[in-house]
Amino acid sequence: MKISLCLIVKNEEEVLSRCLESTRAFADEIIIVDTGSTDKTKEIAKRFTDKIYDFEWISDFSAARNFAFSKATMDYQMWLDADDVVPAKSVEKINELKKNLSDDVEIVAMKYVLSFDQQGNPSYHSTRERIFKRSKNYKWIDPVHECIPLIGNIHYTDIEIWHKKTKIEMVSTRNLNIYESLEISGKIFTPRQLYYYARELRDHGRLHKAIVYYEKFLETEQGWFEDVITCCYDLAVCYKNIGQTSKILPTLLTSFEYDTPRASICCEIGYYYKNEKKYDIAFRWFDLATKLANSTSVGFVHADYTGYIPNVEACVCLCFLGDYEKAKEYNEKAALSRPDCPSVKQNREYLKTMLFN
């Protein structure tokens, strides 16, 4: 198999070279679609490919991605963003995939690593559709938070794509502006659009309106179950942040109707009981999170919810309960995930004092 790598870009001079350099060893063709750059993006792109196209931005990411896919000529189309990086270990795996992928595979899914811990290890990821068989003529949908519906023979891999910004940036209002324009125009949102609009509202601190859209999403009863579970978590946190504590627990427990308990949900239930000063119950929920297997979810996965967070919180609850020996065990388990964390060190000193006394 051969791969057409397709990117849509605008003013990406800071990151584009890093991205494309990481793909040299597997991309058989590179398609760059520029939506209006005013910096050196296109000059940088010319060092890697002569297939550079202009596309007038119409506030629709799917339209731009579909245009990029239309220019591909290889067996499979692959997408990246300009601030993505393909690590060396993934390049090796992609090249193996190119040699061995069965011809009946139509979509290849990969891990999309969105953040990293203090040691540089992946800590937060989702699973994304990444490579598509060109002959199937797949189309992107949704103007923002675009995706391709997962229809066909899907091959799931552990190949990682790293999303790595070069600096901390303010949250862009671009996506939110698109949703608000659609709302003003009278657009009837799909369940998925309701969910991602709610996430944008939450990210911009507009919690009351975010709650409205999260609730609308749940009311449709048509969302992907992974999105529903994450919605239950997000919505419960929104309720907590605006002081609607009576709605927290029922919302979190709703997630259990869709799949086995997720560590993030268990931790949030633990926080609920900890805030109620019911430390024995809180401990049990944090302890449960530590015992859950590493998630195989293809939704959003935060590694800290099975490692550092529940262990350090279990330690705190046990301290309130006066069981310092057991608290020490959980604090040391937390240290395995974050050995240099100030909280772990403070707990260690506190527990030394309490156990000595």
Phi, psi and omega in degrees: 000149174238151189241130167266116177271125187240125178232143166252136189221157169200119178053058184246029184300334183286332189236344190297317181299317179300317180297306185292326178299324182286351183251357186307323190280355179227337184284122179274343180204139178240123178251122177244123176247116184261130184255022174127038181295144176240006178250210184265019183306311184291327176296319178294316181301325182295341177286345185244337185200155172255006181261077182241128185232148174264143178219122181292125182291126181236030181056044183210101181295324180297320179300317180292318180292321178296324176296317178298316179297327182293341181270352182287147180234355183272180184296322184230150177250135178233139178248149170217161166262159185296332179265022171266155176226139174258106183295160185304320181296328179284325176301316180299317181291323178295320178294325174293320178300319180298328180281327194244355185296131178294143184294342181275356177284130183250334179223136173246126179258144180225161175286137178246102185277121188256339176204168188226153179276185185294338178268003180084011179272145178304131182238344183213123182212163170231179175245128183236145168296127191234322183232139186226141177290120188297326183295343180276351175055050179294146181236138173286146176232159179079132183290337178217152191051049186293155178206170171247125180305137184277078179243121180130187180277110187257132176251113180270134181232169174261015178295133183255135166249130184258126174267110189228102173285152182271347180203161177285126182238156173294148179296125181289145176268003185305307182295317179299319180298322178296313179299318182293324177296320178295320179297315180297326181285354180091014180302133173271112185283141171287165176307315181298320179293323175301316182295313183285332173295317178300319180296319178296317178298317178299314182297337179260014174077010181265071192291321182296318179287326176301317179301318180303315184282327173299317181295320177299319179300312180296324181295334180292333183054029182235006182282155173301137188299328177294320177293324179296315181297314178295324178299317179301318178296307183300317182295319178298320179294321176299315177302317180298317185289338177256005174087012178271069189293334182293341182265352186294303187296313179302323180293316179296318182292335177302328182298334181290347177285346188252336181190176177297158184304137175262145183300322180297320179293315180300319178296320181292325174295321175302316178299322180301310182287330176296318178295333177276001182064025175262075192291331179293318178290318179302316180303318183297324179288319176295320179298320178301318180299323180291337184267350180286140179296155174307133188296137172257014181300146174262009173270206179282131183232125178249111186300330183298338183284351173248000183234268188297307190301304184294328180291315181290326178287325174298320177301314181298315180298319180293328175296316177298329180274356176082010180262080189286327178298313180291323178301321179299320180300315182289325178295322179290329174294321177297325181294335178296327179276320182223079185297333183260011183291130179303323181297318178299316181294319179295317178299320182298316179293319179297315182293326175301315181296314183293319181288327177294318180293000000 
